[in-house]
Amino acid sequence: AARPMVREVITVQVGQCGNQVGSRFWDLALREHAAWSSGIAAYDEPMSTFFRHVDARSGAPLALGDGTVPISSLRARAVMVDTEEGVVSQVLRSPLAELFDRSQVLADVSGAGNNWAHGHEHYGPLHRDGLLERVRRAASHCDSLQAFSLLHSMGGGTGSGLGSYVLEALADEYPRTIRFATAVFPSESDDVVTSPYNTVLAAAELAEHATVAMPLQNAALAAMVDHAEGGATP
């Protein structure tokens, strides 16, 4: 039977929250693949959706093959974006650092100051070309790009402002490609005074430009973690 065509997903993680969630996503994706594999670390179709297979020494791309080829080295199909370097730098120093191509990182130094407008109106236009170049580079490694997965917060200036700008740019450049936005909404106890305004402004962009949106509530996520660790029941 003919081998089905791989359908790749490019993950774009924006801001502190987006990059922290993204870091956990890549870790769990690797763990899940290892748990369900037959004991051999092979590069197969499920893994190729989110990862590229490259030569460990040269970084040259390697073919999928029949799904039994032992893994040489993996690169995440990801673009990392932030307006300050802290979280991105932590990820690039973590045990997962080898997964990320440094040329796919876009970081500034001053932050968006918890201001949607600063992220959307300043950093968005400022970094649009660099962002889209990184997206095009990731797309060039895909045989049949299925979707973009956007990870970002709705309360912070970078996640809400630059995140919604990224979503709009993807809609302009790739109108037929699915845009799946995982948006983390602030909790009621959030003490950032601009957070509700950032959320409302970003939600309007989300409704207009996302193909699918999966809203997550920060307090609910925290309660699930407490429950998983044996704490209070959510």
C-alpha positions as CSV (number, residue, x, y, z in Angstrom):
1,A,0.0,0.0,0.0
2,A,1.2,3.5,-0.7
3,R,2.6,5.4,2.3
4,P,0.3,8.3,3.4
5,M,1.7,11.7,3.0
6,V,3.1,13.3,6.1
7,R,1.2,16.4,7.3
8,E,3.5,18.7,9.2
9,V,2.7,21.2,11.9
10,I,4.9,24.2,12.6
11,T,4.7,25.5,16.2
12,V,5.1,29.2,16.8
13,Q,5.6,30.0,20.5
14,V,5.3,33.6,21.5
15,G,6.2,35.4,24.7
16,Q,7.2,34.0,28.2
17,C,4.1,31.9,28.5
18,G,4.2,30.6,25.0
19,N,7.8,29.5,25.3
20,Q,7.3,27.9,28.7
21,V,4.3,25.9,27.5
22,G,6.2,25.1,24.3
23,S,9.2,23.8,26.2
24,R,6.9,21.4,28.1
25,F,5.1,20.4,24.9
26,W,8.4,19.3,23.2
27,D,9.5,17.4,26.3
28,L,6.2,15.5,26.5
29,A,6.1,14.8,22.8
30,L,9.4,13.1,23.0
31,R,8.4,11.2,26.1
32,E,5.1,10.0,24.6
33,H,6.8,8.8,21.4
34,A,9.4,6.9,23.5
35,A,6.6,5.3,25.5
36,W,4.7,4.1,22.5
37,S,7.7,3.0,20.4
38,S,8.7,-0.6,20.1
39,G,11.9,0.0,22.0
40,I,13.9,1.4,19.1
41,A,14.4,5.1,18.8
42,A,13.3,5.4,15.1
43,Y,12.2,8.4,13.1
44,D,8.6,7.6,11.9
45,E,5.6,9.4,10.5
46,P,4.0,10.4,13.8
47,M,7.3,12.0,14.9
48,S,7.8,13.7,11.5
49,T,4.7,15.8,12.1
50,F,6.5,17.9,14.7
51,F,10.2,17.1,14.2
52,R,12.7,17.1,11.4
53,H,15.4,14.3,11.2
54,V,18.9,15.7,10.6
55,D,22.4,14.3,10.6
56,A,23.9,14.8,14.0
57,R,27.3,16.0,12.7
58,S,26.4,18.1,9.6
59,G,22.8,19.1,10.3
60,A,21.8,18.0,6.8
61,P,18.2,16.8,6.5
62,L,17.6,13.0,6.4
63,A,14.7,11.2,4.7
64,L,11.8,9.6,6.5
65,G,12.5,6.2,5.0
66,D,10.3,3.3,6.1
67,G,9.9,4.5,9.6
68,T,12.5,2.2,11.1
69,V,15.6,4.4,10.6
70,P,17.3,5.0,14.0
71,I,17.2,8.7,15.0
72,S,20.4,10.6,14.4
73,S,19.3,14.0,15.7
74,L,16.0,15.9,15.8
75,R,15.0,19.5,15.2
76,A,11.7,20.8,16.3
77,R,9.5,22.4,13.6
78,A,9.3,25.5,15.7
79,V,9.8,29.3,15.7
80,M,10.5,30.9,19.1
81,V,9.5,34.5,19.5
82,D,9.9,36.9,22.5
83,T,10.5,40.5,23.2
84,E,13.0,39.7,26.0
85,E,15.6,37.0,26.1
86,G,15.1,35.4,29.5
87,V,12.8,32.4,28.9
88,V,14.2,31.7,25.4
89,S,17.8,31.7,26.8
90,Q,16.7,29.3,29.5
91,V,15.2,26.9,26.9
92,L,18.4,27.1,24.8
93,R,20.4,26.2,27.9
94,S,18.1,23.3,28.9
95,P,18.4,19.6,28.1
96,L,16.1,20.3,25.1
97,A,18.5,22.9,23.6
98,E,19.6,20.6,20.8
99,L,16.1,20.4,19.4
100,F,16.0,24.1,18.5
101,D,17.7,25.7,15.5
102,R,19.2,29.0,16.7
103,S,18.3,30.6,13.3
104,Q,14.6,30.0,14.2
105,V,14.8,32.2,17.3
106,L,13.6,35.8,17.2
107,A,14.2,37.7,20.4
108,D,14.4,41.4,21.5
109,V,15.6,42.7,24.8
110,S,13.3,45.3,26.2
111,G,9.9,43.5,26.5
112,A,6.4,44.8,25.7
113,G,5.6,46.2,29.2
114,N,2.3,44.3,29.6
115,N,0.9,46.4,26.8
116,W,-1.0,44.9,23.9
117,A,-0.5,48.0,21.7
118,H,3.3,47.9,22.2
119,G,3.4,44.3,21.2
120,H,1.0,44.6,18.3
121,E,1.8,48.0,16.9
122,H,5.5,48.3,17.6
123,Y,7.1,44.9,17.8
124,G,4.8,43.4,15.2
125,P,5.8,45.7,12.3
126,L,9.4,45.9,13.5
127,H,9.9,42.1,13.3
128,R,7.4,41.1,10.7
129,D,10.0,40.4,7.9
130,G,12.3,38.5,10.3
131,L,9.4,36.5,11.7
132,L,8.0,35.5,8.3
133,E,11.5,34.6,7.0
134,R,11.8,32.1,9.9
135,V,8.3,30.7,9.2
136,R,9.2,30.3,5.5
137,R,12.4,28.5,6.4
138,A,10.4,26.1,8.6
139,A,7.8,25.6,5.9
140,S,10.5,24.9,3.3
141,H,11.4,21.7,5.3
142,C,7.8,20.5,5.0
143,D,6.4,18.2,2.3
144,S,2.8,19.0,3.0
145,L,2.3,21.7,5.7
146,Q,-1.0,21.1,7.5
147,A,-1.1,23.7,10.2
148,F,0.5,26.3,12.4
149,S,0.2,25.8,16.1
150,L,0.4,29.2,18.0
151,L,1.2,29.1,21.7
152,H,0.7,32.4,23.6
153,S,-0.9,34.1,26.5
154,M,-3.7,36.6,26.4
155,G,-2.8,38.7,29.4
156,G,0.8,39.7,28.7
157,G,1.9,42.4,26.3
158,T,4.0,40.1,24.1
159,G,1.7,37.1,24.1
160,S,-1.4,39.1,23.5
161,G,-0.1,41.9,21.2
162,L,2.7,40.3,19.3
163,G,1.0,36.9,19.4
164,S,-2.1,38.3,17.8
165,Y,0.0,40.1,15.2
166,V,1.8,36.8,14.4
167,L,-1.6,35.2,13.9
168,E,-2.7,37.9,11.5
169,A,0.5,37.7,9.6
170,L,0.1,33.9,9.2
171,A,-3.4,34.5,7.9
172,D,-2.2,37.0,5.3
173,E,0.7,34.8,4.1
174,Y,-0.8,31.3,4.5
175,P,-4.6,31.8,4.2
176,R,-5.3,28.1,3.3
177,T,-3.2,26.7,6.2
178,I,-4.9,25.9,9.4
179,R,-4.0,28.2,12.3
180,F,-4.6,26.5,15.6
181,A,-4.2,29.0,18.5
182,T,-3.7,27.7,22.1
183,A,-4.4,30.8,24.1
184,V,-3.8,31.0,27.9
185,F,-6.3,33.4,29.5
186,P,-5.3,35.2,32.8
187,S,-6.9,34.1,36.1
188,E,-9.2,36.3,38.2
189,S,-6.4,36.9,40.6
190,D,-4.0,38.3,38.0
191,D,-2.5,41.4,39.5
192,V,-1.4,43.1,36.1
193,V,-3.8,46.0,35.7
194,T,-3.6,45.9,31.9
195,S,-4.3,42.2,31.6
196,P,-8.1,42.5,31.1
197,Y,-7.6,45.0,28.3
198,N,-4.9,43.0,26.7
199,T,-7.2,40.0,26.7
200,V,-10.2,41.8,25.1
201,L,-8.0,43.2,22.3
202,A,-6.3,39.9,21.6
203,A,-9.6,38.0,21.7
204,A,-10.9,40.2,18.8
205,E,-7.9,39.2,16.7
206,L,-8.2,35.6,17.7
207,A,-11.8,35.5,16.6
208,E,-10.9,37.0,13.3
209,H,-7.7,35.2,12.3
210,A,-7.6,31.8,14.1
211,T,-9.0,28.8,12.3
212,V,-9.4,27.0,15.7
213,A,-8.8,28.5,19.1
214,M,-8.3,26.4,22.3
215,P,-8.8,28.7,25.3
216,L,-7.0,27.7,28.5
217,Q,-7.5,29.4,31.9
218,N,-4.4,29.9,34.0
219,A,-6.0,29.1,37.3
220,A,-7.6,25.9,35.9
221,L,-4.2,24.8,34.6
222,A,-2.7,25.5,38.0
223,A,-5.5,23.5,39.7
224,M,-4.9,20.5,37.4
225,V,-1.2,20.6,38.3
226,D,-2.0,20.6,42.0
227,H,-4.4,17.7,41.5
228,A,-1.8,15.7,39.6
229,E,0.8,16.3,42.3
230,G,-1.6,15.2,45.0
231,G,-2.7,18.6,46.2
232,A,-6.2,20.1,46.3
233,T,-8.9,18.7,44.0
234,P,-9.8,21.2,41.2
